Amino acid sequence: MIKIAEHFQLLSMRRVSELERMAVGDGREELGGKAQGLLSVHQTLIELDQSSFPEIKLDIPKLTVLGTSIFEAFLKRNALEDIAHSGLSDARIANAFQRADMPFEVLGKLRAHSDAWRTPLAVRSSGLLEDQTHRPFAGVYLTKMIPNNQPDPDTRFAKLVEAVKFVWASTFFKIARDYCQATGLDICQEKMAVILQEVIGGRHHDRFYPELSGVARSYNFYPLKPAKPEDGVVNLALGLGKTIVDGGRCWIYSPAYPEMPPPYDSTDELLKETQTDFWMINMGEPPEFNPIKETEFLQIENLMTADKDGTLAHLASTYDPKSERMMIGTGSKGIRALTFSPLLVIKDIPVNALIKRMLASCEAKLGCPVEVEFAMTFDPPRFGFLQVRPMVVPEGNLELSDDEMQNPKALASSEVVLGNGVDDEITDIVYVIPELFELKNTRLMAEELEAHNRRLLDENRKYLLIVFGRLGTEDSWLGIPVTWGQICGASVIIEATQQNVKVELSQGSHYFHNIINLGVKHFSMPFTSPYRVDWDWLLQQPVENAMHYTHHVMLTEPLHIKVDGRHGRGTIHHS
């Protein structure tokens, strides 16, 4: 075990001299992208001026990295290369990895680690290819949370080893293979380090979770006036950050205007649209044994449970039926809503000031806009820095006229578009059939979209994808619950709305991070937009591949796609 920095250790099979040489340069080859990113900002956090918030402990939760050399030895000694690259189902690959033996040289040190730590652990990927600016792999590899509280040391160690093998296996799951194919990467070149990291949180009976999780970006693609893009944006949620990164309901605000009223027309709408449940680690009765399930030890609970746990004091407001208003705090009985007003309006703990300072410091360190993941507890206040990724901000000098936006041949136009540039090569369109779209059927639609994506990837044909609601969410009642790997061949995406689906469109998820960093052109068409998809034209085009909820059409002439990245405008014209 090698100590790299405070609370930051490396378990490796490389020679000490080789590791010392890496330490002088770039340790990414052994640490992987995610761990290297955390190490790079470690000193930045130490030097961060905390004079404005001395009561908050700021740190990177202690972690140990299993280097890529252990992963390579595991594959080679167990002859796993063939099955890893076989294209078999995820379950077949995962089970093969579970049956394989860990390299004996690391068992003793890993066992010592298991014996020393009795808090829940996050077993996280840190691939060599991961968290690069233009190929972020956000949400492609898997993380496994384990309670790490079994009284028997042998059982506790076995669960840790199972989790490590599961994360290693996810390197070769279908989502990762498709992602590499879509981005021109060779998955055979991937080397996977694994991070074993303390989970920030507190135990409440048989539940363990942080009171606050967040994702903060130093650049906001969808600012609401008076906020500006460079003011950034923050997503907050109760419980584990899985709610945010999976695209669930969370609180979104500009750190420059934390007190700005929420964009809801009524109290009823606020109660309906804000977060009502949260993810936590199950510390109680073990669930059904399933080492190849990512959420084996995770459960979802509702706000009533959190209220009983006493974890809403800094996060919630309470509905007062007499005044029909939301009152900040939980001092009275009533329906709770996660508005985060005690933190953002009353500022009982200066969390927003810390987030702004942290974003500025990380942006200065990396030399570009950044996305940061964090978690907090409040008794006492502790801010855990979990991850930092570089962001790509579209640049360019293209301009779109109103005539182009309103052209009769416009298949779609929008004032809320990500990306930049012109594309005149797309002849394939995959779309959800408007009259068949119902939120109760979105999981079936996700399966169909994956099938279209697989076929078009194999034919090396990039395509335009048109859907309704929010993509990249685990909540099937907000939109279609696809992972990025299931639609990674799409180079242009339209998220549209209609009368039966008016949810807020994608932001604050792994899906969203992949969109902006891979250069995908992304059109948001909210229900209030003056523009609509020209369904009359599209539905007249001959169908190449028909499924129940979705169609694929192949045009004889390519679409003309033009996006003005500076002003967030775009249009798609047919011939």
Legacy VTK file of the C-alpha trace (Angstrom):
# vtk DataFile Version 3.0
C-alpha trace
ASCII
DATASET POLYDATA
POINTS 575 float
0.000 0.000 0.000
1.487 3.340 -1.071
0.355 6.653 0.421
0.010 9.222 -2.378
-1.609 12.040 -0.397
-3.618 12.508 2.785
-6.350 9.814 2.873
-5.282 8.727 -0.654
-3.591 5.328 -1.033
-2.649 3.131 -3.972
-2.585 -0.659 -4.097
-0.477 -1.723 -7.077
1.474 -4.618 -8.558
4.027 -2.357 -10.217
7.542 -1.943 -8.895
8.123 0.954 -6.530
10.651 2.512 -8.918
8.081 2.471 -11.710
5.456 4.087 -9.480
7.909 6.778 -8.410
8.573 7.570 -12.065
4.810 7.878 -12.663
4.427 10.126 -9.641
6.830 12.626 -11.190
4.762 12.719 -14.387
1.208 11.573 -15.046
-0.078 8.743 -12.877
-3.122 8.155 -15.073
-1.732 4.883 -16.451
-2.011 3.265 -13.015
-4.670 5.413 -11.320
-7.138 5.757 -14.196
-8.918 8.959 -15.174
-11.253 9.490 -12.222
-8.635 8.921 -9.514
-6.082 11.036 -11.374
-8.634 13.859 -11.557
-9.217 13.718 -7.806
-5.492 13.693 -7.121
-4.939 16.683 -9.411
-7.327 18.880 -7.406
-6.266 17.576 -3.989
-3.778 20.398 -3.421
-6.268 22.913 -4.811
-8.753 21.963 -2.104
-6.066 22.185 0.582
-5.191 25.704 -0.563
-8.823 26.799 -0.918
-9.542 29.865 1.197
-12.192 28.698 3.671
-12.233 31.868 5.764
-15.837 32.570 4.727
-17.031 29.140 5.903
-14.714 27.895 8.672
-17.476 25.766 10.195
-17.561 23.416 7.172
-15.032 20.616 6.897
-14.009 20.316 3.231
-12.224 17.172 2.081
-11.984 14.332 -0.403
-13.385 11.268 1.407
-10.577 8.832 2.150
-9.964 6.380 -0.641
-7.774 3.562 -1.851
-7.123 2.910 -5.534
-6.628 -0.596 -6.891
-4.316 0.193 -9.785
-4.740 -0.884 -13.386
-1.875 -3.357 -12.926
-4.111 -5.474 -10.654
-6.860 -5.430 -13.283
-4.409 -6.566 -15.973
-3.110 -9.408 -13.794
-6.679 -10.473 -12.957
-7.590 -10.728 -16.651
-4.413 -12.520 -17.689
-4.162 -15.069 -14.875
-7.816 -16.069 -15.173
-7.721 -16.136 -18.999
-10.661 -13.719 -19.153
-9.660 -11.824 -22.304
-11.701 -14.033 -24.632
-14.948 -13.819 -22.676
-14.391 -10.109 -21.974
-14.329 -9.398 -25.717
-16.822 -12.093 -26.709
-19.890 -9.856 -26.949
-21.785 -12.161 -24.581
-24.513 -10.798 -22.312
-23.577 -8.615 -19.363
-24.737 -11.333 -16.959
-22.500 -13.981 -18.586
-19.469 -11.695 -18.421
-20.204 -10.612 -14.841
-20.634 -14.193 -13.637
-17.355 -15.231 -15.269
-15.569 -12.410 -13.446
-17.176 -13.420 -10.139
-15.856 -16.982 -10.508
-12.296 -15.788 -11.181
-9.595 -15.437 -8.516
-8.085 -12.169 -7.311
-4.278 -11.905 -7.716
-2.898 -13.467 -4.537
-0.300 -10.700 -4.071
-2.991 -8.143 -3.191
-5.292 -10.285 -1.049
-3.527 -9.555 2.239
-3.472 -5.786 1.769
-7.038 -5.743 0.502
-8.122 -7.815 3.509
-6.373 -5.359 5.835
-8.287 -2.564 4.128
-11.559 -4.423 4.659
-10.779 -5.015 8.335
-9.836 -1.373 8.947
-12.885 0.287 7.362
-16.327 -0.263 8.858
-18.206 2.518 7.056
-20.160 2.037 3.797
-17.981 2.068 0.695
-18.455 3.205 -2.879
-16.602 0.905 -5.260
-16.112 3.115 -8.313
-14.588 2.784 -11.765
-11.494 4.742 -12.771
-10.787 3.696 -16.341
-7.743 4.824 -18.279
-10.087 6.256 -20.933
-12.495 7.757 -18.389
-13.180 11.467 -17.674
-11.318 12.769 -20.707
-12.644 16.054 -22.051
-14.053 14.817 -25.348
-14.815 11.227 -24.271
-16.007 11.450 -20.666
-17.551 7.948 -20.272
-19.981 9.511 -17.766
-22.321 6.806 -16.471
-20.933 4.141 -18.818
-19.034 2.120 -16.223
-20.768 1.099 -13.016
-20.428 1.870 -9.311
-21.414 -0.451 -6.494
-22.287 0.778 -3.000
-21.815 -1.732 -0.177
-22.804 -1.364 3.510
-19.533 -2.918 4.711
-21.108 -3.619 8.101
-21.350 -7.401 8.238
-20.201 -8.619 11.682
-18.239 -11.505 10.158
-14.916 -10.205 8.698
-14.847 -12.969 6.073
-18.290 -11.994 4.780
-17.373 -8.316 4.745
-14.232 -9.049 2.723
-16.137 -11.303 0.315
-18.651 -8.519 -0.420
-15.831 -6.080 -1.130
-14.170 -8.493 -3.560
-17.517 -9.154 -5.288
-18.009 -5.422 -5.793
-14.512 -4.943 -7.243
-15.032 -7.799 -9.710
-18.410 -6.352 -10.715
-16.891 -2.953 -11.541
-14.090 -4.645 -13.492
-16.665 -6.656 -15.453
-18.607 -3.490 -16.360
-15.604 -2.478 -18.473
-16.861 -4.963 -21.061
-20.627 -4.614 -20.700
-22.690 -3.861 -23.783
-23.094 -0.172 -22.946
-19.315 0.273 -22.766
-18.748 -1.662 -26.005
-21.326 0.424 -27.868
-19.935 3.657 -26.424
-16.426 2.795 -27.605
-17.709 1.883 -31.051
-19.629 5.163 -31.335
-16.654 7.277 -30.223
-13.988 5.457 -32.225
-12.205 3.976 -29.212
-10.778 0.473 -28.870
-12.139 -1.157 -25.725
-9.220 -3.591 -25.851
-7.000 -0.668 -24.828
-8.992 0.079 -21.677
-7.400 -0.548 -18.282
-9.598 -0.294 -15.221
-8.469 0.941 -11.838
-11.025 0.775 -9.024
-11.594 3.362 -6.296
-12.647 2.167 -2.840
-14.036 5.274 -1.186
-15.763 6.176 2.036
-19.407 7.153 1.487
-20.278 10.547 2.952
-23.410 10.218 5.056
-24.983 9.272 8.347
-26.764 6.202 9.654
-30.429 6.412 10.560
-31.656 3.041 11.821
-31.063 0.692 8.859
-30.503 3.519 6.395
-27.278 5.302 5.445
-27.250 8.368 3.206
-25.935 11.928 2.889
-28.354 14.698 3.722
-27.308 16.556 0.581
-25.860 15.483 -2.759
-25.034 17.827 -5.588
-23.629 18.367 -9.056
-22.268 21.845 -9.791
-21.165 23.195 -13.168
-19.244 26.387 -13.772
-21.108 26.908 -17.064
-24.893 26.808 -17.535
-26.280 26.002 -20.970
-29.875 26.818 -19.961
-29.725 29.971 -17.800
-32.945 31.655 -16.729
-32.723 35.451 -16.709
-31.107 37.296 -15.033
-28.570 34.453 -14.724
-25.816 34.219 -17.346
-24.140 31.039 -18.674
-20.869 31.782 -16.869
-22.737 32.003 -13.542
-22.954 28.209 -13.549
-25.696 25.899 -12.329
-26.171 23.564 -9.358
-28.381 20.492 -8.914
-29.235 19.457 -5.350
-30.937 16.359 -3.956
-31.568 14.552 -0.697
-29.787 11.208 -0.339
-27.274 9.551 -2.621
-26.301 11.427 -5.780
-27.795 8.663 -7.928
-30.974 10.773 -8.052
-29.119 13.544 -9.900
-26.778 11.603 -12.165
-29.614 9.319 -13.274
-31.740 12.311 -14.264
-34.319 12.180 -11.465
-36.202 15.088 -9.893
-33.880 17.508 -8.132
-33.552 21.226 -7.309
-31.789 23.333 -9.954
-30.578 26.876 -9.314
-27.969 29.446 -10.339
-25.289 29.990 -7.666
-25.347 33.694 -8.600
-29.063 33.886 -7.700
-29.721 31.216 -5.056
-32.813 33.018 -3.732
-34.567 33.264 -7.107
-38.132 31.874 -6.844
-38.656 28.409 -8.333
-40.165 28.169 -11.837
-43.505 26.755 -10.690
-46.907 28.337 -11.280
-48.466 27.098 -8.048
-47.776 25.378 -4.749
-49.504 22.267 -6.073
-47.093 22.171 -9.008
-44.102 22.633 -6.686
-45.224 19.748 -4.471
-45.746 17.548 -7.514
-42.557 18.361 -9.442
-39.915 18.493 -6.686
-38.072 15.464 -5.302
-40.309 13.101 -3.333
-38.053 10.077 -2.781
-34.358 9.376 -2.347
-31.712 6.660 -2.624
-29.992 5.201 0.426
-27.783 2.243 1.390
-29.559 -0.595 3.174
-27.677 -1.337 6.412
-30.212 -3.834 7.734
-31.388 -7.270 6.697
-29.341 -8.372 3.677
-31.299 -8.370 0.425
-31.443 -11.293 -1.951
-27.910 -12.308 -2.949
-27.098 -10.781 -6.330
-23.443 -9.754 -6.754
-23.968 -8.744 -10.398
-26.691 -6.174 -9.629
-25.511 -2.573 -9.256
-28.253 -1.668 -6.753
-27.985 -4.865 -4.682
-27.613 -2.885 -1.438
-29.559 0.251 -2.425
-33.162 1.143 -1.664
-35.541 4.035 -2.324
-37.383 5.764 0.521
-39.824 8.699 0.629
-39.734 12.098 2.357
-41.795 10.873 5.308
-38.958 8.501 6.175
-36.385 11.295 5.920
-38.590 13.506 8.106
-38.648 10.799 10.790
-34.854 10.532 10.465
-34.557 14.271 11.136
-32.607 14.962 7.941
-34.838 17.644 6.378
-34.128 20.581 8.698
-31.658 22.252 6.299
-33.425 21.170 3.115
-37.194 21.479 3.321
-40.075 23.911 3.474
-43.492 23.103 4.943
-46.894 23.743 3.398
-49.152 25.934 5.538
-52.790 25.225 4.554
-54.073 28.401 6.240
-51.990 30.757 4.128
-51.633 28.252 1.256
-47.928 29.065 1.196
-44.655 27.234 1.706
-42.950 28.181 4.969
-39.170 27.754 5.136
-38.016 25.006 7.488
-39.605 22.085 9.308
-40.646 23.845 12.517
-44.331 23.079 12.041
-46.249 20.002 10.977
-47.381 19.695 7.398
-46.442 18.492 3.934
-42.719 18.842 3.263
-41.174 19.984 -0.014
-37.475 19.921 -0.855
-36.850 23.587 -1.716
-33.415 23.798 0.003
-34.480 27.265 1.194
-32.823 26.972 4.640
-29.492 26.729 2.783
-30.159 29.029 -0.172
-32.439 31.724 1.277
-31.784 31.820 5.030
-28.185 30.638 4.468
-28.021 28.854 7.818
-24.902 27.106 6.452
-22.907 28.946 3.709
-23.042 26.052 1.252
-23.589 28.212 -1.825
-20.565 30.387 -1.032
-18.446 27.247 -0.762
-19.770 25.875 -4.062
-18.936 29.127 -5.878
-15.417 29.207 -4.426
-14.864 25.540 -5.234
-16.004 25.913 -8.863
-13.729 28.908 -9.389
-10.719 27.081 -7.909
-11.269 23.897 -9.933
-11.833 25.876 -13.123
-8.549 27.724 -12.549
-6.752 24.425 -11.903
-8.062 22.632 -15.008
-8.098 25.700 -17.249
-11.630 25.067 -18.502
-15.228 24.908 -17.251
-15.777 22.030 -14.835
-18.436 19.754 -13.413
-18.080 18.744 -9.765
-19.936 16.104 -7.734
-20.191 16.436 -3.946
-22.072 15.225 -0.869
-22.739 16.760 2.565
-23.754 16.006 6.100
-24.739 18.749 8.556
-24.060 17.458 12.068
-21.298 18.571 11.995
-21.146 20.220 8.535
-18.912 18.239 6.186
-18.535 18.804 2.446
-17.146 15.789 0.577
-15.619 16.427 -2.854
-16.313 13.316 -4.971
-15.357 14.023 -8.579
-14.332 16.705 -11.058
-14.670 16.539 -14.840
-13.704 19.030 -17.555
-16.528 20.457 -19.661
-16.582 21.530 -23.293
-18.284 24.836 -24.078
-19.315 25.233 -27.739
-17.626 28.064 -29.585
-18.025 29.445 -33.074
-19.196 32.344 -35.163
-22.143 30.792 -36.982
-25.290 32.870 -36.987
-28.855 31.871 -37.772
-31.376 34.305 -39.199
-35.058 34.290 -38.292
-35.787 33.320 -41.898
-33.674 30.171 -41.488
-35.398 29.315 -38.214
-38.850 29.725 -39.771
-38.054 28.198 -43.169
-40.940 26.080 -44.552
-38.476 23.207 -44.965
-37.510 23.255 -41.285
-38.090 19.849 -39.722
-37.373 21.472 -36.351
-35.962 24.702 -34.927
-35.204 25.674 -31.349
-33.868 28.532 -29.245
-32.475 26.034 -26.706
-29.744 24.067 -28.475
-26.377 22.636 -27.439
-23.483 22.148 -29.827
-22.098 24.166 -32.713
-21.522 23.842 -36.430
-23.054 22.430 -39.594
-23.830 18.800 -40.456
-24.922 17.849 -43.975
-24.377 14.084 -43.760
-27.312 12.614 -41.818
-29.896 10.659 -43.804
-31.246 8.466 -40.985
-33.939 9.487 -38.500
-35.191 7.407 -35.573
-38.311 8.747 -33.883
-40.965 7.848 -31.355
-44.417 7.721 -32.970
-46.265 10.726 -31.469
-49.713 9.198 -31.099
-48.286 6.105 -29.366
-46.228 7.957 -26.772
-47.408 7.298 -23.221
-45.167 7.514 -20.174
-46.291 4.097 -18.940
-44.642 2.505 -22.005
-41.284 4.303 -21.955
-39.266 1.261 -20.837
-40.465 -0.627 -23.906
-39.506 2.365 -26.049
-36.009 2.305 -24.537
-35.566 -1.294 -25.691
-36.617 -0.364 -29.224
-34.271 2.636 -29.337
-31.402 0.401 -28.253
-32.162 -1.998 -31.114
-32.181 0.840 -33.676
-28.934 2.187 -32.212
-27.242 -1.222 -32.379
-28.153 -1.731 -36.029
-27.088 1.761 -37.116
-23.821 1.501 -35.179
-23.021 -1.756 -36.957
-23.678 -0.016 -40.288
-21.590 3.010 -39.206
-24.534 5.354 -39.823
-24.987 8.344 -37.523
-28.559 9.453 -37.073
-31.047 12.019 -35.779
-33.077 10.845 -32.774
-36.456 12.440 -31.935
-38.131 11.607 -28.614
-40.596 13.053 -26.122
-39.808 13.987 -22.533
-36.486 13.602 -20.786
-33.835 11.184 -21.985
-31.291 9.655 -19.643
-33.561 9.474 -16.607
-34.163 6.396 -14.464
-37.677 7.696 -13.777
-39.860 6.307 -16.558
-42.583 8.856 -15.707
-40.307 11.723 -16.756
-39.238 10.321 -20.109
-37.517 7.390 -21.779
-35.112 5.681 -19.318
-32.184 5.000 -21.637
-28.537 4.984 -20.681
-26.129 6.839 -22.925
-24.809 3.594 -24.380
-28.280 2.739 -25.702
-28.406 5.822 -27.957
-24.706 6.628 -28.353
-24.850 6.485 -32.157
-27.104 9.549 -32.336
-25.182 12.654 -33.379
-28.255 14.911 -33.193
-31.050 14.597 -30.618
-34.391 16.371 -30.343
-36.237 16.256 -27.022
-39.774 17.383 -27.812
-42.893 17.759 -25.709
-46.588 17.374 -26.303
-49.802 17.721 -24.329
-49.270 14.543 -22.281
-45.587 15.158 -21.470
-44.413 18.609 -20.364
-41.531 17.665 -18.056
-38.357 19.712 -17.758
-35.912 18.469 -20.364
-32.508 16.890 -19.756
-29.997 18.526 -17.447
-27.957 17.373 -14.490
-27.182 13.795 -15.444
-24.433 11.583 -16.826
-26.440 11.620 -20.038
-26.222 15.412 -20.217
-22.459 15.430 -19.576
-21.891 13.026 -22.467
-23.959 15.223 -24.785
-21.960 18.379 -24.191
-18.511 16.757 -24.180
-19.022 14.479 -27.187
-20.224 17.341 -29.384
-23.726 15.961 -29.893
-26.121 18.584 -31.218
-29.028 18.627 -28.789
-32.334 20.413 -29.467
-34.705 21.060 -26.559
-38.249 21.925 -27.602
-40.214 22.760 -24.437
-43.986 22.957 -24.598
-43.815 26.758 -24.403
-41.568 26.966 -27.483
-43.025 28.611 -30.610
-41.421 25.874 -32.722
-42.670 22.341 -33.325
-41.402 19.248 -35.124
-42.882 19.033 -38.634
-44.597 15.708 -38.045
-46.736 16.070 -41.173
-43.610 15.846 -43.340
-41.801 13.242 -41.249
-44.710 10.809 -41.052
-44.959 10.837 -44.857
-41.422 9.473 -45.275
-41.112 5.749 -46.114
-40.236 3.633 -43.086
-37.049 1.573 -43.302
-37.458 -0.273 -39.980
-40.722 -0.309 -38.043
-41.179 -1.297 -34.419
-44.263 -0.896 -32.275
-43.444 2.504 -30.715
-40.618 3.710 -32.954
-39.724 4.052 -36.620
-36.487 4.431 -38.554
-36.607 6.297 -41.859
-33.788 6.616 -44.385
-33.896 9.758 -46.517
-32.659 9.959 -50.094
-31.138 13.399 -49.427
-29.255 14.396 -46.256
-30.624 16.835 -43.718
-29.060 20.279 -43.333
-28.357 20.859 -39.636
-27.032 24.195 -38.425
-26.367 25.222 -34.811
-25.237 28.605 -33.504
-23.420 27.601 -30.314
-22.892 31.142 -29.022
-26.594 31.954 -28.956
-27.982 28.441 -28.431
-30.088 28.424 -31.614
-30.423 25.685 -34.189
-32.458 24.443 -37.113
-32.797 21.228 -39.138
-33.942 21.496 -42.768
-35.074 18.718 -45.073
-34.610 18.854 -48.848
LINES 1 576
575 0 1 2 3 4 5 6 7 8 9 10 11 12 13 14 15 16 17 18 19 20 21 22 23 24 25 26 27 28 29 30 31 32 33 34 35 36 37 38 39 40 41 42 43 44 45 46 47 48 49 50 51 52 53 54 55 56 57 58 59 60 61 62 63 64 65 66 67 68 69 70 71 72 73 74 75 76 77 78 79 80 81 82 83 84 85 86 87 88 89 90 91 92 93 94 95 96 97 98 99 100 101 102 103 104 105 106 107 108 109 110 111 112 113 114 115 116 117 118 119 120 121 122 123 124 125 126 127 128 129 130 131 132 133 134 135 136 137 138 139 140 141 142 143 144 145 146 147 148 149 150 151 152 153 154 155 156 157 158 159 160 161 162 163 164 165 166 167 168 169 170 171 172 173 174 175 176 177 178 179 180 181 182 183 184 185 186 187 188 189 190 191 192 193 194 195 196 197 198 199 200 201 202 203 204 205 206 207 208 209 210 211 212 213 214 215 216 217 218 219 220 221 222 223 224 225 226 227 228 229 230 231 232 233 234 235 236 237 238 239 240 241 242 243 244 245 246 247 248 249 250 251 252 253 254 255 256 257 258 259 260 261 262 263 264 265 266 267 268 269 270 271 272 273 274 275 276 277 278 279 280 281 282 283 284 285 286 287 288 289 290 291 292 293 294 295 296 297 298 299 300 301 302 303 304 305 306 307 308 309 310 311 312 313 314 315 316 317 318 319 320 321 322 323 324 325 326 327 328 329 330 331 332 333 334 335 336 337 338 339 340 341 342 343 344 345 346 347 348 349 350 351 352 353 354 355 356 357 358 359 360 361 362 363 364 365 366 367 368 369 370 371 372 373 374 375 376 377 378 379 380 381 382 383 384 385 386 387 388 389 390 391 392 393 394 395 396 397 398 399 400 401 402 403 404 405 406 407 408 409 410 411 412 413 414 415 416 417 418 419 420 421 422 423 424 425 426 427 428 429 430 431 432 433 434 435 436 437 438 439 440 441 442 443 444 445 446 447 448 449 450 451 452 453 454 455 456 457 458 459 460 461 462 463 464 465 466 467 468 469 470 471 472 473 474 475 476 477 478 479 480 481 482 483 484 485 486 487 488 489 490 491 492 493 494 495 496 497 498 499 500 501 502 503 504 505 506 507 508 509 510 511 512 513 514 515 516 517 518 519 520 521 522 523 524 525 526 527 528 529 530 531 532 533 534 535 536 537 538 539 540 541 542 543 544 545 546 547 548 549 550 551 552 553 554 555 556 557 558 559 560 561 562 563 564 565 566 567 568 569 570 571 572 573 574
